[in-house]
Amino acid sequence: MDAILRFVQQTGFYMLFAEIGENWVNIVMILVSLLLLWLAIKKKFEPLLLIGIAFGMLLTNLPGAEMYHDIFFAGGHVNWEIFSGAPVTQEFIDGLREAGVSEAVLSTVQVGQSVSAGLIDYLYLGVKFGLYPCLIFVGIGAMTDFGPLIANPKSLLLGAAAQLGIFATFVVCSTLLGFPMPAAASIGIIGGADGPTAIYTTSLLYPELLGPIAVAAYSYMALVPVIQPPIMRALTTKKERGIVMKPLREVSKTEKIVFPIAVTIFVALLVPSATPLVGCLMLGNLWKESGVAERLCKTAQNELMNIVTIFLGISVGATATATAFFNLQTIEIMIVGVVAFGVGTAGGVLLAKFMNLFSKNKINPLIGSAGVSAVPMAARVSQTEGQKENPGNFLLMHAMGPNVAGVIGSAIAAGVLIALFR
């Protein structure tokens, strides 16, 4: 009978419901993960990554699973002394408390306790060391055609203008909401609508917010067709939305090969901290455009991209524990994130309108909204909105210029913030 009782007490059902007053937040987080799974599967909101994030969130909030432990990464770095199985000491607890680690996280361990690392603890090391976002950028580069950007260099300005959301949000979070500078920088990156860049920046600057920032970034990326059109229509006239742009010139193979090399050198010298992201992006693109590394290009596009997406989604989702996610900060991040995304969209549209004051060949302002990094969804939204006003208007390739420029721009913006606050 005692053995049966011990077995019952070790079940997740007992842990979850025996102390419902303490574990109700876990139940809420489980329901949130189920909602995200529904959005990913039923509504197809970024399913390739959101399913992994939601399932990782589910796993980490199931009592007794012990697949991820906040304490291993508390304080912004890997606590190798307990990661290796050494008992927790009072000095270790006091050090984390002085570093500002919350009591909720510290309460998950006791002095003298040895904690065994779970599967996701090991997978999360790839996020902590910045491996997964950079590897995803290799795959993105291998799938990206920079031809529209090369053919119309002015679109680089539109991509840069769309990063306004990043810096505007940083200012709001640091001055009005009272977030520490590194946290404000991490939240601001949501405005670039670039999930891997948001994860990379947050993992280096303020990993305590990685869960809510990742969920916000990918949620808003999935909601591009919902968030952007009202802003685009509000800032443009019917006549502007109907502007027909001239076809882009054909870009030579030599230009496409030189471009990733030149961008890597320039960005590495200008913002060295952005080199990991931009360098990986351009390496993947060089494999694609060179035409002599087809096998590597296909691997980057498929096998590498798929494997890393699985690991990244599960490990990032697992950081959304009840202690890290269920607080006022998370609500503020979700609200500020959508504002950041809206400001970025508006920045690209308004700059396009401004450029038209001095340009002979008018730019359809709708393509400015594609300056956010959500490739190729933002470009498709520009195309859709343009055709609503003029069915014969084809803006997709024009919008791809600012769209891919936004990927580069968000990586550079992240590099600037990392250099300032790391």
N, C-alpha and C positions, 0 to 999 in steps of 0.2 A: 504493500500500500504506500509506503514511503517513497519507493521508486517511482510509482505512478504519479504521486504528488509532485516530486521533483521534476518529472518530465513535463507535467502540465505547467509548472511555474517557469519552465524554460521556453515555452511556446510564445510566439509573437502575439497570439490572441490574449494570453494572460498579461503580457507586458503592456499591451495597448489599452486593455479595458480595466485592468485591476486598479490602475491609477489614472483614471480618465481625466481627473482634474489637472494632471501634469502633461498628459499625452494628447490632449485635444488638438494641440497645434500640429502634431504629426498627422492626425486624421484630416485636418484642413489641407495640409500639404499633399497628402495622398489624393484628395479630391481635386486639388489644383493640377496635379500631374495627370489625372484622368481627363480633366478638361483639355489640357494641352494635347494629349493623345487624340482626343476627339477632333480638335481643330486640325491636327496634322493629317489624320486619316480621312475624316469625313469632308472637311473643308479644304484639304490639301494646302495648308499653310506651311510652307517650307518643310515638307515631310521628310526629306532626306536627313535633315539634322534635328528637326524638332521632335521626331519620334525618339531618337536617341537621348536628347536632353530630357524629355518628359519621363522616359523609362528610367534614366539615371536618377531623376528626382524621386520616382516611385521607390526604387531600390534603397536609396539612402534614408528614406523616412519610414521604412518598415522596421519596427522594433526587433532587435535581435539579429538582424541580417549582418551587421558589423562589416559592411563592405567599404565604407569610407569613414574616416575619423577627422573631424575638424582640428583636433589637437595636434596632429602631425604637422600641420601647416600654419598653425596659429602664430601670429606675430609677423607674418609676411615672408617667412622662409621655411625651409624644410627642417624640422627638428629631428635630426638624424639620431640623437642620443636615445629617444624613445621609439623612433621608427625601427631601430634595430632590435627592439625588445627589451631594452634596459628599463628597470623600474622607474616610475615617476618620483622625483625628489621634490622636497619643499622649495629648494633653491630654484628649480625649474619653474614651478608654479609662480613663485614670487617674481621671477624674471619676466614671465609672460604678463603678469598683472601690471608690472611697471611699464611694459610696452603698450598697455592699453587694451589688451585682449579682454573681451567681455567675460563676466562671471558665468554666463550661461555656457560658454565654451569650456571654461576652466572646471565647471562642475561635472563635466562628462568623465573626468578621471579623478582618482584619489592617490594620495601619497603612498608609495610602495606598490602601486598597481603596475603590471606589465600589460601593454596593449599590443595585440597581434595585428599586423597590417592586413587589410583586406585587398581584394582584387582591384577595386577602383582606386585605392591608395597608390598602388603601383602605376595604374594607367594615368593618374593625375600628374605624375611626375613629368609626363610629356607636355602637359599644359604649363606646369610650373617653370620648366626650363625653356618654354617658348618653341618647342619642337613642332607641335601639331599645326598652329597657325601658319608657320613658315612653310611647312610641307604642303598645306592646302594652297598657299599662294603659288607654289610650283605648279600644281594642277590647274589653278585658275589661269596662270600665264600660258600654259600649254593649250588652253581652250580659247584664248582671247585673240582677236584680230585687232591690232592697233592701226590698221589701215585707215579707218575713218578719222582718227586723231591726226595721223601723219598728213592726210590729204587736206585737213582743215585745222591747222595749228591753233586758230583762235578758240577752238572748242576747249583747249587746255584751260583758258581763262574761266570758262563756264564751270568746268570741273573744280577749279580752285574756289570760285565764288560759292559753290554749294557746300564748301567746308565751313562757311560762316556759322552754320548750326553748331559745329564743334566748339568754336571759341566763344560764341555767345552763351552757350550752355555752361561752359567752364566758368565764365564770369558770374553768371547767375548763381551757380552752385557754391562758388567760393565766397561770394560777397553777401548774397541775400539768404541763402539756405544754411550757411555755416559749415559746409563740408570742408575737410582738410584739402589742401591744394592737390595732392595726388589723387584723392577720391574724386574731386571735381573734374580733374583731367580725364579720369577713367569714365565718368558718366558722360562727359562731353562727347566722347568718341561715338556714342550712340547716334549722334547727329550725322555721322558719315554714312550710316546705313551699311556698315561693313562688319559683319559678325566676327570673322577671324581677327581683324584688326582690333576690335573692341576687346576680344578675349586676350589677345597678346598684350595690349596696353594695360589692361586691368591686372593680369597675372603678374606684371612687373611692378606696377605702381601701388595697387590697393587690392590684393587678392581676396580680402574679406567680402568684397562686393561682387565677386565674379559671377555667382549664381544669378542674382537679380539683373545684373547688367547684360549677361548673355541672353537670358530669357527676353528682356526688353528689346535688345538689338535684333534678335531673330524674329520676334513677334512683329515688330514694326517693318522689318524687311518683307515679311509675308503680307503685310497690310498696305504695301505700296499702292496697289490699284484702288484702295479705299481712301487713303490719306491724301495722296497727291492731287487727284483731279479737282476737288473743290478749291484748293489753293491756286492751282494753275488757272482755273476759270476766273477766280476772283481778281487775279493780278493782270489779266490780259483782256483785250477787246476781241470781239468777233472777227474784226478785220485782221488783227495780229495773229490769231489762231489759224487763219486761212492762208497765211503767207506760204507761197510755194518756193522752195529753195532749189538752186541749180544743182544738177548732179555733181557728185564729188569726182575729182580727177582720179585716174588710175594710179595706184602707188606701185612703184617697182619693187622687185624682190630685194634689190640691194638696200633700198631704204628700210624695208622691213627687218633686214638683218642688222643693219647699223643701229637702228633705233634702240633695241634693248641694251646694247652695249653702251651706247652714248648716255642713255638715261641712268644706267647703273653707275657709271663713272661720275656723272654730274651730281646725282643725289648722294652718293657715298661721300663726295667731297664737301657738299653743302650741309647735309644733315647725316652724319655718320651713324647715329642711332636708328635711322630708318633703313639702313642697309640690309638687315636681315629680311625684312618684308619685301622691299623693292627688289633686292638682289634675287631672291627666290622667284618672285613674279617674273622678272626678266629672263632668268635662266630657263624657266618653263617655256616662255615665248620664243626664246632663241632656238630651243630644240624644235619647236613647231615651224618656225620660219626658215631655218637653215636647210631643211629638206634632206639632211644627211643623218638624222637621228630619229627616224620614224618609230623605231621600237621603243626608245626612251620616251618619246612624246606620247605614244599610246599608253604606256605604263603610267605616266604622270596623269593623263586624262582619266584613266579608268581605275586600275588596281590600286595605285598609291592614293588617289583621291578618295576612293571608296573606303579603304582600310582606315585612313586617318580620320575621315568623317565619322566612322563608327566610334573610334576611340575618343575623339574630341567630344562628340555629343554625350556619350555616357558619362565621361569624367566631369565635364562641365555641369551637367544636370545634377550630378551627385553632390556638388557644392551647395545646392539649394536645400540645405537642411533647415529644419524648423527654427533653429537658433539664429541662422544667418539670414533667413528669408522673411520670417514673420515679424516684421517690425515697421515702424513709421518710415524709416529710410527707404525701404523697398517701394512703398507707395509713392514717395517723392520721386524716386528714380523712374518709375513707370510714367508718372505725369510729365516730368521734365524731359524724359526721352522722346515722347511724342512731340513735344514742343520743339526740341532740338531738330527732329526730323523735318518738321514743318518749316522751321527757319532756314534749314539747308535747302529745301525745295524752293522757297521764296527767293533766296539769294541768287540761285542760278537763273531763275526767270527774270528777276529785276536787272541783273547784269546784262542779259541778252537784250532787254528793252533799252538799256542805256547805250549799248554798243550800236544799236540801230540808229541812234541820233547822229553817228559819225560814219556809218557804213553805207556804201553805195549799194552793195548786194545785201538786202535785208535778211536778218536771221529770224526764223520763227521762234518766238520766246518760249514756246512749249519745250523745245529741246534743252533749255537751260535747267529744267527740273530733273533731267536725266543726269545731272552732275553728281548726284548722290551715287554711292557705290553699289547699289543693288542691281547687279548685272545679270541678265539683260532686262529685268522686269521694268525698271524705270524707263528704259528706252521704248519698250512696248507701250507703256502708258502714254508717252509722248506721241507715238504713232496713232494710237487709238483716239486720243483727244483731237489730234490734227484732222483725222479723217471724219470726225463728227461734223466739222465745219466745212471740210472740202474733201469729198470722197476720193478725189483723184490725187490727193496730196500724200506723198510717201516720205515720212520723216525718220523712219527707223534707222537707216544708215547714218543720217545726220546726227541723230540722237546718240548713236553708239560712240561718237567722238567724245562728247562730254561724259558719257557713262564710264568709259574705260579711263578717261582722265581723272574721274572721281576716285577710282581705285588707287591710282598713283597718289592723288592728292590726300586721301585719307591716311595712307601709309606715311606720307611726309609729315602730315599734321601730328600723327601719333609719335613719329620720331622726335619732333620738336618738343612735345609734351614730356616724353620720356627723358630727353636730355635736360629739361628744366627741373623735373621733380623726382627723378629716381634717386 
